[in-house]
Amino acid sequence: MSGKPTTGPFEKTKGWLDWYNGPSKPGFKLPPGAVDAHCHVFGPGAQFPYAPERKYTPCDAGKDQLFALRDHLGFARNVIVQATCHGADNSALVDACLASNGKARGVATVRRSVSDEELQRLHAAGVRGVRFNFVKRLVDFTPKDELMEIAGRIAKLGWHVVIYFEAVDLPELWDFFTALPTTVVVDHMGRPDVSKPVDGPEFALFLKFMREHKNVWSKVSCPERLSVTGPRALQGEPGLESGAYKDVVPFARRIVEEFPDRVLWGTDWPHPNLKDHMPDDGLLVDFIPQIARTAELQRKLLVENPMRLYWAD
Ligand SMILES: O=C(O)c1cc(C(=O)O)oc(=O)c1
């Protein structure tokens, strides 16, 4: 990996943790054609300014650094998800997709005012979905009728909707989510509270959501974000052997084993808003065989599912 995080003309949010630029080589050998199906680009801010309405200002994390990480870890492709710090200006995302030689597809953020021409331009760049965010610390509220209107328009392009929310908010969002007319992909397992039992009512509701709605998929990503007690995956520390993020394993494993054809995995590089540590992305890859325990489950999670959703054409 080359390149160090820079900050450009913007001042980072106080306490911001930069991505770790010395990731280890994973011990786990990814299957050929593996896709990192959730990652972001931030700026660089000098070229792609952060949005005025953003809730945080990150360090830069540009496409060259993302592609270097992809190659270092052994992924073949990326799905780049529009980060909230760029609002609905998808320029950095589009630039990265276009520069990737077909190795990156995107999930954009759009407003009701987006034109059909702009949607076509995004499609041509490789965008295949839009992201609706309900995490209050990240975005201002968007009315549900606006989101439903957008969903109806992008459905015609064959795109899907990615949703990000906290587990406690699922009951209130249920009717909206289950009325969406597209495939629906949940970010980071709907952020379960992993200090609660995997068999408890909160996670049961999430499993019911997926069980009763066959159009719902889940990213089994972000153990570093969800873990409460598990040891961290830090360079120089025994990651896999000591069971890094082990409190997250039962949740992710449950989803992978019940819904093997509707799961995706991603690094979440450059890991926005982590508060107490920055993971080694190589060790995050080493987390995968704990949650997808057979070669077949790994192939579905890392190759077949993301290819079906993002590279169907
Ligand atoms: O939990 C987060 O802070 C977070 C933020 C963003 C974003 O700002 O887009 O994306 C993620 O996947 C996760």
The ligand as an SDF file (V2000), in Angstrom:
LIG
                    3D

 13 13  0  0  0  0  0  0  0  0999 V2000
  -21.5020    4.4370   10.7110 O   0  0  0  0  0  0  0  0  0  0  0  0
  -20.9880    5.3620   10.0450 C   0  0  0  0  0  0  0  0  0  0  0  0
  -20.5380    6.4060   10.5630 O   0  0  0  0  0  0  0  0  0  0  0  0
  -20.9730    5.2320    8.5790 C   0  0  0  0  0  0  0  0  0  0  0  0
  -20.9720    6.4170    7.8220 C   0  0  0  0  0  0  0  0  0  0  0  0
  -21.0750    6.3190    6.4670 C   0  0  0  0  0  0  0  0  0  0  0  0
  -21.2020    7.5110    5.6300 C   0  0  0  0  0  0  0  0  0  0  0  0
  -20.9540    8.6000    6.1330 O   0  0  0  0  0  0  0  0  0  0  0  0
  -21.5720    7.3400    4.4630 O   0  0  0  0  0  0  0  0  0  0  0  0
  -21.1210    5.1170    5.8480 O   0  0  0  0  0  0  0  0  0  0  0  0
  -21.0620    3.9440    6.5610 C   0  0  0  0  0  0  0  0  0  0  0  0
  -21.1130    2.8720    5.9140 O   0  0  0  0  0  0  0  0  0  0  0  0
  -20.9910    4.0020    7.9560 C   0  0  0  0  0  0  0  0  0  0  0  0
  1  2  2  0
  2  3  1  0
  2  4  1  0
  4  5  1  0
  4 13  2  0
  5  6  2  0
  6  7  1  0
  6 10  1  0
  7  8  2  0
  7  9  1  0
 10 11  1  0
 11 12  2  0
 11 13  1  0
M  END
$$$$
